[in-house]
Amino acid sequence: MTQNVVITGANRGIGLALTQAYLQAGFRVYALCRSTSDALEESNAEVIENIDLEKPNVAAQIKSRFSNVEIDLLINNAGILRDEVLGTIDYESIQQQFWVNSVAPLIVTEALLNNLGNGSKIAFITSRMGSIADNSSGGRYGYRMSKAALNAAAMSLSRDLSARNVAVAILHPGYVQTDMVGGRGDITAEVCATRLKQRIDALNINNSGTFWHSNGDILPW
């Protein structure tokens, strides 16, 4: 039976590479994005546009679209990265990062709870920059804080959903060559997607709530 995967932020970068990887593996992919891209349109994904995670009606929008869809895997991938300099911090930017990076994934997950059955999985694409123990360079206040908050939410979900046999992965993709980092990075989005899929394939209720690097290393909180 074909399995269904929902991926947010699927129009480019890691989200697009994950979409392509799961299509190749035979999944039916529901690709959520604010606006599509040529590459996404050329795939066989079911593209769902106008999903703006900053809009107040996004939960109702998602619930309505997936009212009769059983979801085997939800990948909360969408996120934003901004920079702040101490002394001239833009707090509106920090609030935006908190909303998109940590609150919105929780909104999406809660909106789709009734679609997740026994044995379903949820993956949160976070960052090791959300690790307090791993912070050796400072800076990036909004991004670090928002990803730490996302990690906390994902861990709570792993506890709350364990009785339903829904497993949760907390995944750092690596330093990936995407538009978010200006094309810098040490792995391609395709390599990243392959690694992330390996971690998700290995996810089960016994290792739910683990904070993994895409290469398989377990990261500190």
PAZAPA-4460 file (N, C-alpha, C; in steps of 0.05 Angstrom, whole numbers, plus 32768, in hexadecimal, padded with zeros to 4 digits):
% residues 221
    n_x    n_y    n_z   ca_x   ca_y   ca_z    c_x    c_y    c_z   seq   type   mol
   8011   7FE8   8000   8000   8000   8000   8011   8019   8000     1      M     A
   800A   802C   7FF0   801A   8045   7FEE   8017   8055   8008     2      T     A
   802D   805F   8012   802D   806F   802A   802D   808C   8023     3      Q     A
   8021   809C   8035   801E   80B9   8031   8031   80C8   8043     4      N     A
   803F   80DB   8037   8051   80EC   8046   804A   8109   8040     5      V     A
   8049   811A   8054   8044   8136   8052   805E   8145   8059     6      V     A
   8066   8157   8047   807F   8166   804B   807A   8183   8049     7      I     A
   8081   8193   805D   807E   81B0   805B   8097   81BC   8050     8      T     A
   8094   81D4   8044   80AB   81E1   8037   80B7   81D1   8021     9      G     A
   80A6   81C6   8010   80AF   81B2   7FFD   80B7   81BD   7FE2    10      A     A
   80B6   81D7   7FDE   80BB   81E2   7FC4   80D8   81E5   7FBC    11      N     A
   80EA   81E3   7FCF   8107   81E6   7FC9   8118   81DA   7FDF    12      R     A
   8132   81DA   7FDA   8145   81D2   7FEF   8140   81B6   7FFA    13      G     A
   8142   81B3   8014   8140   8199   8021   8124   818E   801D    14      I     A
   810F   819F   801E   80F4   8196   801B   80EF   818A   7FFF    15      G     A
   80FA   8196   7FEB   80F7   818C   7FD0   8107   8172   7FCD    16      L     A
   811F   8170   7FD8   812F   8158   7FD6   8121   8141   7FE5    17      A     A
   8115   8147   7FFC   8105   8132   800A   80ED   8129   7FFA    18      L     A
   80E0   813C   7FED   80C9   8135   7FDC   80D2   8122   7FC6    19      T     A
   80E8   8128   7FB9   80F2   8117   7FA4   80FB   80FC   7FAE    20      Q     A
   8107   80FB   7FC6   8110   80E2   7FD1   80F9   80CF   7FD8    21      A     A
   80E4   80DB   7FE3   80CD   80CA   7FEB   80BC   80C2   7FD3    22      Y     A
   80BB   80D3   7FBE   80AE   80CB   7FA5   80BD   80B3   7F99    23      L     A
   80D7   80B5   7F99   80E7   809F   7F8E   80E3   8085   7F9D    24      Q     A
   80DE   8088   7FB7   80DA   8070   7FC8   80BD   8065   7FC7    25      A     A
   80AC   8072   7FB6   8092   8068   7FB2   807C   8073   7FC4    26      G     A
   8082   8088   7FD3   806E   8095   7FE4   805C   80A8   7FD3    27      F     A
   8044   80AD   7FDD   8034   80C3   7FD3   803C   80DB   7FE4    28      R     A
   8045   80F0   7FD7   8050   8107   7FE5   803C   811F   7FE2    29      V     A
   8034   812A   7FF8   8025   8143   7FF9   8039   8159   8000    30      Y     A
   803E   816A   7FEC   8053   817E   7FEE   8047   8199   7FF5    31      A     A
   804B   81A2   800E   803F   81BB   8017   8053   81D2   8013    32      L     A
   8049   81E9   800A   805B   8200   8006   804A   8219   8003    33      C     A
   8057   8230   8007   804A   824A   8002   8045   824D   7FE4    34      R     A
   805A   8248   7FD4   8058   824A   7FB7   8069   8233   7FAC    35      S     A
   8060   8228   7F96   806E   8211   7F8A   8087   821A   7F7B    36      T     A
   8095   8207   7F70   80AC   820C   7F5F   80AB   81FA   7F47    37      S     A
   80BB   8201   7F32   80BB   81F1   7F1A   80C2   81D4   7F21    38      D     A
   80D7   81D1   7F32   80E0   81B6   7F38   80CB   81A6   7F47    39      A     A
   80BC   81B3   7F59   80A7   81A5   7F67   8090   819E   7F54    40      L     A
   8089   81B0   7F42   8074   81AB   7F2F   807B   8194   7F1C    41      E     A
   8095   8191   7F17   809D   817B   7F05   809E   8160   7F12    42      E     A
   809C   8160   7F2C   809B   8146   7F3B   807F   813B   7F3A    43      S     A
   807C   8123   7F45   8061   8117   7F47   8054   811C   7F61    44      N     A
   805D   812F   7F71   8051   8135   7F8B   8036   8143   7F87    45      A     A
   8026   8140   7F9B   800D   814F   7F9C   8013   8169   7FAA    46      E     A
   8015   817E   7F9A   801E   8198   7FA4   8006   81A7   7FB0    47      V     A
   800A   81B1   7FC8   7FF5   81C0   7FD6   8002   81DC   7FDC    48      I     A
   7FFA   81EF   7FCD   8005   820A   7FCF   7FF5   821B   7FE4    49      E     A
   8000   8233   7FE8   7FF3   8247   7FF9   7FF1   823E   8016    50      N     A
   8004   822D   801E   8006   8226   803A   801B   8238   8047    51      I     A
   8011   824E   8052   8022   8262   805F   8021   825E   807D    52      D     A
   8037   8254   8088   8037   824D   80A5   8035   8265   80B7    53      L     A
   8036   827D   80AC   8032   8295   80BD   8015   829E   80BE    54      E     A
   8004   8292   80AE   7FE8   829A   80AD   7FD8   828D   80C4    55      K     A
   7FC5   829B   80D0   7FB6   8290   80E7   7FA3   8279   80DF    56      P     A
   7F9C   8277   80C5   7F89   8263   80BD   7F96   824A   80B3    57      N     A
   7FB1   8247   80B6   7FBF   8231   80AA   7FB6   8216   80B5    58      V     A
   7FB0   8214   80CF   7FA7   81FB   80DA   7F8D   81F2   80CE    59      A     A
   7F79   8204   80CC   7F60   81FD   80BF   7F63   81F5   80A2    60      A     A
   7F75   8203   8095   7F7B   81FE   8078   7F86   81E1   8075    61      Q     A
   7F99   81DA   8086   7FA5   81BF   8085   7F91   81A9   808C    62      I     A
   7F82   81AE   80A2   7F6E   819A   80AA   7F5A   8195   8093    63      K     A
   7F51   81AA   8086   7F3E   81A7   8071   7F49   8197   8059    64      S     A
   7F62   819C   8052   7F6F   818F   803B   7F74   8172   8040    65      R     A
   7F79   816A   8059   7F80   814F   8060   7F6A   8140   806F    66      F     A
   7F52   8149   806C   7F3C   813E   807D   7F39   811F   807A    67      S     A
   7F3F   8115   8062   7F3B   80F8   805E   7F55   80EA   8056    68      N     A
   7F6C   80F4   805E   7F86   80E9   8056   7F94   80DD   806F    69      V     A
   7F9B   80C4   806D   7FAB   80B7   8082   7FC8   80BD   807C    70      E     A
   7FD6   80C7   8090   7FF2   80D0   808D   8004   80BC   809B    71      I     A
   8017   80B1   808C   802B   809F   8098   8043   80AE   80A2    72      D     A
   804A   80C5   8096   8061   80D4   809E   805C   80F2   8099    73      L     A
   8061   8101   80AE   8060   811E   80AC   807C   8129   80B0    74      L     A
   8086   8139   809D   80A0   8145   809F   809D   8163   80A1    75      I     A
   80A2   816E   80B9   80A1   818B   80BD   80BC   8196   80B6    76      N     A
   80BE   81A0   809D   80D8   81A9   8092   80DA   81C7   8090    77      N     A
   80C4   81D5   808B   80C5   81F2   8086   80D2   8201   809D    78      A     A
   80E2   8215   8096   80EF   8225   80AA   80FC   823D   809D    79      G     A
   8104   8250   80AE   8112   8268   80A4   812A   826D   80B5    80      I     A
   813E   827A   80A9   8157   8281   80B7   815C   829F   80B4    81      L     A
   8160   82AC   80CA   8167   82C9   80CA   8180   82CC   80DB    82      R     A
   818D   82E3   80DA   81A4   82E8   80EA   81A0   8300   80FB    83      D     A
   81AC   8301   8113   81AA   8318   8125   81C6   831E   812F    84      E     A
   81CA   8338   8133   81E4   8341   813E   81DE   834D   815A    85      V     A
   81EB   8344   816E   81E7   834E   8189   81EC   836C   818A    86      L     A
   81D8   837A   8195   81D9   8397   8195   81C6   83A4   8182    87      G     A
   81BF   8395   816D   81AB   839F   8159   8198   8389   8151    88      T     A
   818F   8379   8165   817E   8363   8160   8162   836C   8157    89      I     A
   8158   835E   8142   813E   8363   8137   812B   834F   8144    90      D     A
   811B   8358   8158   810B   8345   8167   80F2   833C   8157    91      Y     A
   80EA   834C   8144   80D4   8342   8133   80DD   832A   8122    92      E     A
   80F6   832B   811A   8102   8315   810B   8103   82FC   811D    93      S     A
   810A   82FF   8136   810B   82E9   8148   80EF   82DD   814C    94      I     A
   80DB   82EE   814F   80C0   82E5   8152   80B7   82D5   813A    95      Q     A
   80BE   82DF   8122   80B7   82D1   8109   80C4   82B5   8108    96      Q     A
   80DD   82B4   8110   80EB   829A   8110   80DE   8287   8124    97      Q     A
   80D7   8291   813C   80CA   8280   814F   80B0   8275   8144    98      F     A
   80A0   8286   8136   8087   827D   812C   808A   8267   8117    99      W     A
   809B   826D   8103   809E   825B   80EC   80AD   8242   80F4   100      V     A
   80C2   8245   8104   80D3   822E   810A   80CA   821C   8120   101      N     A
   80BB   8227   8133   80B3   8217   814A   8095   8215   814F   102      S     A
   8087   822B   814C   806A   822A   8151   805B   821D   813A   103      V     A
   8062   8225   8121   8054   821B   810A   8056   81FC   8107   104      A     A
   806D   81F0   810B   806E   81D3   8109   805C   81C5   811D   105      P     A
   8059   81D1   8135   8046   81C6   8149   8029   81C9   813F   106      L     A
   8023   81E0   8133   8008   81E5   8128   8002   81D0   8112   107      I     A
   8015   81CC   8100   8011   81B8   80EA   800C   819C   80F6   108      V     A
   801D   8195   8109   801B   817A   8115   8000   8177   8123   109      T     A
   7FF8   818A   8133   7FDE   8188   8141   7FC7   8187   812D   110      E     A
   7FC9   8196   8118   7FB4   8196   8104   7FB0   817B   80F7   111      A     A
   7FC6   816B   80F6   7FC5   8151   80E8   7FC5   8139   80FB   112      L     A
   7FC1   813E   8115   7FC2   8128   8128   7FAF   8112   8122   113      L     A
   7F97   8119   811A   7F83   8104   8114   7F89   80F5   80FA   114      N     A
   7F9C   80FE   80EB   7FA4   80F0   80D2   7FBA   80DC   80D7   115      N     A
   7FC6   80DE   80EE   7FDD   80CD   80F5   7FD4   80B4   8104   116      L     A
   7FD8   809D   80F8   7FCE   8084   8104   7FE5   8076   8113   117      G     A
   7FDE   805F   811D   7FF1   804E   812B   8009   8048   8119   118      N     A
   8021   804E   8122   8039   8049   8113   8042   8060   8101   119      G     A
   8033   8076   8101   803B   808D   80F1   8054   809A   80FD   120      S     A
   8061   80AB   80ED   8079   80B8   80F6   8078   80D6   80F0   121      K     A
   8085   80E5   8101   8088   8102   80FD   80A6   8109   80FF   122      I     A
   80AF   8119   80EB   80CB   8122   80EB   80CC   8140   80EC   123      A     A
   80DC   814B   80FE   80E0   8168   8100   80FC   816E   80F6   124      F     A
   80FE   817E   80E1   8118   8187   80D7   8121   819F   80E7   125      I     A
   8133   819B   80F9   813C   81B0   810C   8158   81B8   8105   126      T     A
   8169   81BE   8118   8185   81C5   8114   8195   81C0   812D   127      S     A
   81AE   81B8   812A   81BF   81B6   8141   81C4   81D1   814D   128      R     A
   81BD   81E7   813F   81BF   8202   814B   81AA   8206   8161   129      M     A
   8197   81F4   8163   8185   81F4   817A   8190   81E6   8192   130      G     A
   81A7   81DA   8190   81B4   81CD   81A6   81C2   81E1   81B8   131      S     A
   81BC   81E2   81D1   81CA   81F4   81E4   81E6   81EA   81E9   132      I     A
   81E9   81D0   81ED   8204   81C5   81F3   8217   81C8   81DB   133      A     A
   820C   81C9   81C3   821D   81CA   81AB   8223   81E6   81A1   134      D     A
   8219   81FA   81B0   821D   8216   81A7   8239   821F   81AF   135      N     A
   824A   8220   819B   8266   8229   81A0   826D   8243   8192   136      S     A
   825A   824F   8183   8260   8267   8174   824D   827E   8179   137      S     A
   8238   827A   8189   8226   8290   818F   8216   829A   8177   138      G     A
   820A   82B1   817A   81FB   82BD   8163   81E2   82AE   815C   139      G     A
   81D6   82B7   8145   81BE   82AA   813A   81A9   82A6   8150   140      R     A
   81A3   82BB   815E   8191   82B9   8176   8176   82AD   816F   141      Y     A
   8169   82B9   815B   814E   82B0   8154   814D   8294   814A   142      G     A
   8160   828D   8139   8160   8272   812E   8166   825D   8143   143      Y     A
   817B   8263   8153   8182   8250   8169   816B   824C   817C   144      R     A
   815F   8262   8185   8149   8261   8198   8131   8252   818D   145      M     A
   812A   8258   8174   8113   824C   8168   8117   822E   8163   146      S     A
   812F   8226   815D   8134   8209   8159   8135   81FA   8173   147      K     A
   813F   8207   8188   813F   81FB   81A3   8122   81F7   81AC   148      A     A
   8111   820B   81A6   80F4   8208   81AC   80E7   81F2   819C   149      A     A
   80EF   81EF   8183   80E4   81D9   8172   80EC   81BE   817E   150      L     A
   8105   81BC   8186   810F   81A3   8192   80FE   819C   81AB   151      N     A
   80F8   81B0   81BB   80E9   81AB   81D4   80CC   81A2   81CD   152      A     A
   80C0   81AF   81B9   80A5   81A7   81B0   80A5   818A   81A5   153      A     A
   80B9   8184   8195   80BA   8169   8189   80BE   8154   819E   154      A     A
   80CE   815A   81B2   80D2   8146   81C8   80B8   8142   81D7   155      M     A
   80A9   8157   81DD   808F   8154   81EA   807C   8143   81D9   156      S     A
   807C   8148   81BF   806B   8138   81AD   8073   811B   81AE   157      L     A
   808D   8115   81AF   8096   80F9   81B0   808B   80EB   81C9   158      S     A
   8089   80FA   81DF   807E   80EE   81F8   8060   80EC   81F5   159      R     A
   8053   8101   81EC   8035   8101   81EC   802A   80EE   81D7   160      D     A
   8038   80E8   81C2   802E   80D6   81AD   8037   80B9   81AF   161      L     A
   8047   80B4   81C4   8052   8098   81C6   803C   8084   81CA   162      S     A
   8027   808B   81D9   8011   8078   81DE   8002   8072   81C4   163      A     A
   8004   8084   81B1   7FF6   807F   8197   8009   8071   8183   164      R     A
   8022   806B   818C   8036   805E   817B   803D   8070   8163   165      N     A
   803F   808A   8168   8048   809D   8154   8064   80A6   815C   166      V     A
   8078   80A1   814C   8094   80A7   8153   809C   80C2   8147   167      A     A
   80AE   80CF   8155   80B7   80EA   814E   80D5   80EB   814B   168      V     A
   80DF   80F6   8135   80FB   80FA   8131   8102   8118   8131   169      A     A
   8118   811F   813D   8121   813B   813F   813C   813B   8130   170      I     A
   813C   8148   8118   8152   8143   8105   8160   815C   80FC   171      L     A
   817B   815C   8100   818C   8171   80F5   8195   8168   80D9   172      H     A
   8190   8177   80C4   8196   816E   80A9   81B4   816E   80A2   173      P     A
   81C4   817D   80B1   81E0   8182   80A9   81E2   819E   809D   174      G     A
   81FA   81A4   8094   81FF   81BE   8087   81FA   81BA   8069   175      Y     A
   81E2   81C2   8060   81D8   81BA   8046   81D9   81D2   8032   176      V     A
   81E1   81CC   801A   81E3   81E1   8005   81C7   81E9   7FFB   177      Q     A
   81BB   81FC   8009   81A1   8206   8001   81A1   8225   7FFF   178      T     A
   818B   8230   7FF6   8188   824D   7FF4   8189   8259   8010   179      D     A
   8180   824B   8024   817F   8256   803F   819B   825E   8049   180      M     A
   81B0   8250   8040   81CB   8257   8048   81DB   8261   8031   181      V     A
   81CE   826B   801D   81DC   8277   8006   81EB   8263   7FF5   182      G     A
   81E3   824A   7FF5   81F0   8236   7FE5   8208   8229   7FF2   183      G     A
   8210   8234   8009   8226   8228   8018   821E   820D   8024   184      R     A
   8231   81FE   802E   822A   81E5   803B   823D   81D0   8032   185      G     A
   823D   81B9   8040   824F   81A3   8039   8242   818B   802E   186      D     A
   8227   818B   802C   8219   8175   801F   8202   8181   800E   187      I     A
   81FA   8173   7FF9   81E4   817C   7FE8   81CA   8175   7FF6   188      T     A
   81B5   8182   7FEC   819A   817C   7FF7   8193   815F   7FF1   189      A     A
   819C   8154   7FDB   8195   8138   7FD4   81A3   8125   7FE8   190      E     A
   81BC   812A   7FEF   81CA   8119   8003   81BC   811C   801E   191      V     A
   81B5   8134   8025   81A6   8139   803E   818C   8129   803F   192      C     A
   817D   812A   8029   8163   811C   8029   8167   80FE   802C   193      A     A
   817B   80F3   801F   8181   80D7   8022   8187   80D0   803F   194      T     A
   8197   80E0   804C   819E   80DB   8068   8186   80DE   807A   195      R     A
   8176   80F3   8076   815E   80F7   8086   814B   80E0   8083   196      L     A
   8147   80D7   806B   8135   80C0   8067   8140   80A7   8076   197      K     A
   8159   80A3   8076   8165   808D   8085   815E   808F   80A3   198      Q     A
   8160   80A7   80AE   815A   80AB   80CA   813C   80A6   80CF   199      R     A
   812B   80AF   80BD   810E   80AB   80C0   8107   808E   80BD   200      I     A
   8114   8080   80AA   810F   8064   80A7   8115   8054   80C0   201      D     A
   812A   805D   80CF   8133   8050   80E7   8123   8058   8100   202      A     A
   8112   806C   80FD   8102   8077   8113   80ED   8062   811C   203      L     A
   80EB   805E   8136   80D5   804E   8141   80CE   8058   815D   204      N     A
   80BB   804C   8169   80B1   8056   8183   80C7   8055   8198   205      I     A
   80DA   8043   8195   80EF   803F   81AA   8104   8055   81A8   206      N     A
   8109   8061   8191   811D   8076   818F   810F   8091   8189   207      N     A
   80F5   8093   818D   80E6   80AC   8189   80F1   80C1   819C   208      S     A
   80F3   80D9   8191   80FD   80F0   81A1   811B   80F3   81A0   209      G     A
   8129   80E4   818F   8146   80E6   818C   814D   80FE   817A   210      T     A
   8162   810D   8182   816C   8124   8173   8184   811A   8163   211      F     A
   817F   8116   8149   8193   810A   8137   819F   811F   8124   212      W     A
   81B8   811C   811F   81C4   8128   8107   81BC   8115   80F0   213      H     A
   81BA   8120   80D8   81B2   810F   80C1   81C6   80F9   80BC   214      S     A
   81DF   80FD   80C5   81F3   80E8   80C1   81F1   80D1   80D5   215      N     A
   81DE   80D3   80E7   81D9   80BE   80FA   81E3   80C3   8116   216      G     A
   81F3   80D8   811A   81FD   80DF   8134   81E6   80E9   8146   217      D     A
   81E7   80E3   815F   81D4   80EE   8172   81DF   8108   817D   218      I     A
   81D0   811D   817C   81D9   8138   8184   81D2   813F   81A1   219      L     A
   81E2   8150   81AE   81DB   8158   81C9   81C6   816D   81C9   220      P     A
   81B7   816F   81DF   81A2   8184   81E2   81AF   819F   81E9   221      W     A
***
